Amino acid sequence: MVGNPVWFAHAVAFAAAFFLAIIVTPAVRKYAVRWKLGDKPNGRKINTNMIPHLGGIALVVGTTGGILLYDFLTHGTTELLQVARVVAPGVALIVALGLVDDMRNLRAIEKLVVQIVAALLIAISGLSLLTGIAPFDASPVLVVLVTSIFIVGMSSSTNLIDGHDGLATGISIISAAGFAVVAGNIGAQVLVVLSLALAGACLGFLIFNFPPGKIFMGDNGSMFLGTMLAVVACGLTGFRPDIHTLAGVALIMGIPIIDAMLAVVRRITMRSPLFRADSLHMHHVLRQSGYTPRQTLAVLYTMQIFLCALGVMVVFGFTVPAVLGGAFALASSATFLRLMVASRQSGGRVAADIAAASMPIKSSMQTTVSPQRRSVGS
């Protein structure tokens, strides 16, 4: 880099992504409203009016703009260009898939097939999720397989939590911030840029997506965020391949991973089809238990910040935070699974009683946060 301190280029990448998202989001919303492209009320959504859902375009434009401006300020870096060549085809395919799904409502199996192809494109091109376990990392087939599964899993899990205004956006900001801290401390400058550009775009979009949201990101946005977070996570394990890094990045992306695992467990337990959408995700049961939209975000944001902080410490070799994070994830999963089963059996009445007993944070929050008129999004 010539003539510009690194921190300045990083700050500009973040700011550019932030302001681009602020500028592009209203334009995208106007287009989506004109062409009636949005989420209409149905059994899984509480919104009573059609809400435009092409906000992911603003996230893509903002993130890309921040990265390109950083590249311009640093007069181009070989490492950044290499990463772009590796991930661009797969990420572009994910974004295209999301746009088509937002307009045509594809079947789950159709989406999964394209996600797998996109993940394989990225994995085969050279991006790998490494564990630090030599026999495992030495097998190209295993590495490609696990990397592809991880990318598909993160793309899908971020898509799953995008059912409530501001949830996927805020969780992604927290994860990206955690990744930026880790990447900065280990000297992975390109990963810092990717993380900060992603966080900046999300923060700009959150202004319009926070409850009550004026626009949703749609599948194109949620799958883009999940894929990009997976890319950064893989990059970190490649930069520092050991079990602490792997455990740390898992905790940094805690809430999407927990919610996705709970979706699989409850559908198997309840003998429901794995690919059939339901209203039993973490944000759903909190809403059914009486939490307002902003209280729901406060609970899940707090959990994510806690897990993310632990994850950052774990990456740097601390063992106690790993144990604490694992215990917290298991306890949270058990509590939410109990709520999900209760909601399924009683339509939410039993879940509300359980929540009142097991989540005392609700009573104190209700005195400070006023109810919102609408909550659940895509």
Summary of the structure (lengths in Angstrom):
residues: 378
radius of gyration: 19.9
end to end distance: 41.8
largest distance: 64.0
contacts: 1424
relative contact order: 0.14
helix: 74%
strand: 2%
